[in-house]
Amino acid sequence: MALELTSLFGPRRDDTVGTMAQGLQGSEILRIAAEIRELVAQGRQVCNLTVGDFDPRHFPIPQALVSGITAGLAAGETNYPPSDGMPALRQAVQRFYERALGLKYPLESVLITAGARPIIYGVFRTVLNPGDTVVYPVPSWNNNHYVHMMGARPVEVKTDAALGFMPTVEQLAPHLSEARLLCLCSPLNPTGTMISPEALRDIGQRVLAENRRREAAGARPLLVLFDQIYWTLTFGERRHVTPLELVPELAPYTVFVDGISKAFAATGVRVGWALGPPSIISRMKDVLGHVGAWAPKAEQVAVARFLDDTAATSTFLDAMRQHLNERLVALHQGFTAMREAGLPVRSIEPQGAIYLSVQFNLVGQGALRTNTDIRKLLLERAGFALVPFQAFGLQEDTGWFRLSVGAVSMEEIRAALPRVEAVLREVAG
């Protein structure tokens, strides 16, 4: 007979967990997802633009990866991999970066992890002491939560829609002298925008100047975490650039965050990689080894083979960009037409990643006082689900939202836009 435990737990007690966990905020996106599930369960039609993920019905992973993972499992690749990753995959990533980005790293600079999140956690955990300052722009993904977990000091730099929510050197410079870590991301989650080469060069040169000053003073350097998990997904004439392409002397201070999650629609396959100074990468390997944050062995073997198949990767990425751009452009054109018709909405032209930034300028219209009010209105009245920028650290109710297109079809987008327009006409009319 099983022991019934429910009655023994009693009411929830916060004193059973530490102060870090008590103060850690849960995911706003997951809370929104619960509302969407409830509406769908009621039979409502919902265009779900909330999740930064891919629906395999619309964006399946490459067949070569499916075959490679299956073959790896059949061959018995099911035990622990090396803590820094399978040598074949580390070498494949090394070749991939040299071939695609013109960056020739030594092998000891490459670390394989279970997706990109452990890399970000690993950088924070490896380089920060409690109380160290972390500078990052807002909106941006999860920097505030990692800062909280490390007991670090956040400096949030609010960015401007006119510049695609990308930071400038003028905005960052006043804070760099006290910072230990600067976090940058391009293409950016949540905005789908990219930093310009000129802005990135200016920031890189300022970081380099700061580190030369610190070296002369015998102080710890300012490090850069550069998240480029979306770098293969760019649209139009936009071209991704790295800090090292523009300021090569930044190499000793920069750690890249990357992997297959977004490029190959493989968020659940869990293979990511970091590239950076060997002195940091070796300690990250030790930190993450204790966490057990390595990617599964069969997946590593399959990804190594796939990255070296340049024809297959290029073909897949071309199709991936086409399908994403089609969805993003349809949304952007729809909102542009609404704006031209006098409705209070605007969007930023797609540049990269899987996201579109849209502003519904409805705060102050009737009972609409916050982004949450706007979000619930669009969800309940138009079946249109999106995420406010508050989920990405921007506190003000400005009407800006992230729309993610990896889990919707073109048909869903075409059906949803007239519903949104009808709601806007009614509210603004």
KARA-V623038 format. One record per residue. RES is the residue in one small letter. OMEGA is omega in radians with two decimals (999 if undefined). Layout:
{{RES & OMEGA} {RES & OMEGA}}
This chain:
{{m & -3.10} {a & 3.10} {l & 3.12} {e & -3.03} {l & -2.99} {t & -3.06} {s & -3.10} {l & -3.06} {f & 3.14} {g & 3.14} {p & 3.12} {r & -3.13} {r & 3.11} {d & -3.08} {d & 3.07} {t & 3.11} {v & -3.11} {g & -3.09} {t & 3.10} {m & -3.12} {a & 3.11} {q & -3.08} {g & -3.10} {l & 3.13} {q & 3.03} {g & -3.08} {s & 3.05} {e & -3.14} {i & 3.12} {l & 3.08} {r & 3.10} {i & -3.14} {a & 3.12} {a & 3.08} {e & -3.12} {i & 3.13} {r & -3.14} {e & 3.13} {l & 3.13} {v & 3.11} {a & 3.10} {q & 3.13} {g & -3.13} {r & 3.05} {q & -3.10} {v & 2.97} {c & -2.97} {n & -3.13} {l & -3.03} {t & -2.91} {v & 3.08} {g & -2.99} {d & -3.12} {f & 2.99} {d & -3.09} {p & 3.08} {r & -3.12} {h & -3.09} {f & 3.09} {p & 3.07} {i & 3.12} {p & 3.14} {q & 3.12} {a & 3.08} {l & 3.10} {v & -3.13} {s & -3.11} {g & 3.12} {i & 3.12} {t & 3.14} {a & 3.13} {g & 3.09} {l & 3.14} {a & -3.13} {a & 3.09} {g & 3.11} {e & -3.01} {t & 3.12} {n & -3.11} {y & 2.94} {p & 2.99} {p & -3.02} {s & 3.07} {d & 3.09} {g & 3.10} {m & -3.14} {p & -3.12} {a & 3.13} {l & 3.10} {r & 3.10} {q & 3.12} {a & 3.08} {v & 3.09} {q & 3.12} {r & -3.14} {f & -3.13} {y & 3.10} {e & -3.08} {r & -2.99} {a & -3.05} {l & 3.13} {g & -3.13} {l & -3.08} {k & -3.11} {y & 2.93} {p & -3.06} {l & -3.12} {e & 3.07} {s & -3.01} {v & 3.12} {l & 3.13} {i & -3.12} {t & 3.13} {a & -3.07} {g & -3.04} {a & -3.08} {r & 3.11} {p & 3.10} {i & -3.13} {i & 3.09} {y & -3.11} {g & 3.09} {v & -3.14} {f & -3.07} {r & -3.04} {t & -2.97} {v & -3.03} {l & 2.87} {n & 3.08} {p & 3.14} {g & 3.08} {d & -3.09} {t & 3.06} {v & 3.13} {v & 3.11} {y & 3.10} {p & 2.97} {v & 0.12} {p & 3.01} {s & -2.96} {w & 2.86} {n & 3.12} {n & -3.11} {n & -3.12} {h & 3.10} {y & 3.08} {v & 3.12} {h & -3.10} {m & -3.11} {m & -3.06} {g & 3.14} {a & -3.14} {r & -3.12} {p & 2.91} {v & -3.10} {e & -3.13} {v & -3.11} {k & -3.09} {t & -3.00} {d & 3.09} {a & -3.11} {a & 3.12} {l & 3.11} {g & -3.12} {f & 3.07} {m & -3.08} {p & 3.03} {t & 3.11} {v & 3.12} {e & 3.12} {q & -3.06} {l & -2.96} {a & -3.10} {p & -3.04} {h & -2.99} {l & -3.09} {s & -3.13} {e & -2.99} {a & 2.97} {r & -3.08} {l & 3.04} {l & -3.10} {c & 3.12} {l & 3.12} {c & 3.07} {s & -0.21} {p & -2.89} {l & 2.87} {n & 0.51} {p & -2.84} {t & -3.06} {g & 3.13} {t & -3.08} {m & 3.09} {i & 3.14} {s & 3.09} {p & -3.12} {e & 3.13} {a & -3.13} {l & 3.10} {r & 3.13} {d & 3.13} {i & 3.14} {g & 3.14} {q & 3.11} {r & 3.08} {v & 3.13} {l & 3.11} {a & 3.11} {e & -3.12} {n & 3.04} {r & 3.07} {r & -3.12} {r & 3.13} {e & 3.12} {a & -3.12} {a & -3.12} {g & -3.10} {a & 3.09} {r & -3.07} {p & 2.97} {l & -3.10} {l & -3.13} {v & 2.95} {l & -3.09} {f & -3.12} {d & 3.13} {q & -3.10} {i & -3.13} {y & -2.92} {w & 3.13} {t & -3.06} {l & 3.11} {t & -2.98} {f & 3.11} {g & -3.11} {e & -3.10} {r & 3.11} {r & 3.12} {h & 3.05} {v & 3.10} {t & 3.09} {p & -3.07} {l & 3.04} {e & -3.07} {l & -3.14} {v & -3.04} {p & -3.10} {e & 3.09} {l & -3.06} {a & -3.12} {p & -3.03} {y & -2.97} {t & 3.02} {v & 3.11} {f & 3.02} {v & -3.04} {d & 3.11} {g & -3.07} {i & -2.95} {s & -3.07} {k & -3.09} {a & -3.05} {f & 3.07} {a & -2.98} {a & -3.08} {t & -3.11} {g & 3.14} {v & 2.97} {r & 3.01} {v & 3.09} {g & 3.11} {w & 3.03} {a & 2.98} {l & -3.10} {g & 3.13} {p & 3.14} {p & -3.13} {s & 3.10} {i & -3.09} {i & -3.11} {s & 3.12} {r & 3.02} {m & 3.10} {k & -3.14} {d & -3.13} {v & -3.07} {l & 3.04} {g & 3.09} {h & 3.11} {v & -3.07} {g & -3.02} {a & 3.12} {w & 3.11} {a & 3.11} {p & -2.99} {k & -3.12} {a & 3.11} {e & 3.12} {q & 3.14} {v & -3.13} {a & -3.12} {v & 3.11} {a & 3.14} {r & -3.08} {f & -3.13} {l & 3.14} {d & 3.09} {d & -3.00} {t & 3.13} {a & -3.12} {a & -3.14} {t & -3.14} {s & 3.14} {t & -3.13} {f & -3.10} {l & 3.09} {d & 3.13} {a & -3.14} {m & 3.13} {r & -3.13} {q & -3.09} {h & 3.10} {l & -3.11} {n & 3.11} {e & -3.14} {r & -3.12} {l & 3.14} {v & 3.13} {a & 3.10} {l & -3.11} {h & 3.14} {q & 3.10} {g & -3.14} {f & 3.09} {t & 3.10} {a & 3.09} {m & 3.14} {r & 3.13} {e & 3.08} {a & 3.06} {g & -3.13} {l & -3.01} {p & -3.14} {v & 3.03} {r & 3.10} {s & 3.11} {i & -3.11} {e & -3.12} {p & 3.12} {q & -3.12} {g & -3.14} {a & -3.09} {i & -2.96} {y & 3.02} {l & 3.06} {s & -3.11} {v & 3.06} {q & 2.97} {f & -3.02} {n & -3.02} {l & 3.14} {v & -3.09} {g & 3.09} {q & 3.14} {g & -3.10} {a & -3.10} {l & -3.08} {r & -3.04} {t & 3.02} {n & 3.11} {t & 3.09} {d & -3.14} {i & -3.13} {r & -3.13} {k & 3.09} {l & -3.10} {l & 3.13} {l & -3.04} {e & -3.04} {r & -3.09} {a & -3.08} {g & -3.04} {f & -3.00} {a & -3.10} {l & -3.01} {v & 3.11} {p & 3.14} {f & 3.05} {q & 3.10} {a & -3.09} {f & 2.97} {g & 3.14} {l & -2.95} {q & -3.00} {e & 3.07} {d & -3.06} {t & -3.13} {g & -3.12} {w & -3.09} {f & 2.98} {r & 2.99} {l & -3.10} {s & -2.95} {v & -3.06} {g & -3.06} {a & 3.14} {v & 3.08} {s & 3.05} {m & -3.14} {e & 3.12} {e & 3.13} {i & -3.13} {r & -3.14} {a & -3.04} {a & -3.05} {l & 3.08} {p & 3.10} {r & 3.10} {v & -3.14} {e & -3.14} {a & 3.12} {v & -3.14} {l & 3.13} {r & -3.13} {e & -3.10} {v & -3.06} {a & -3.04} {g & 999}}
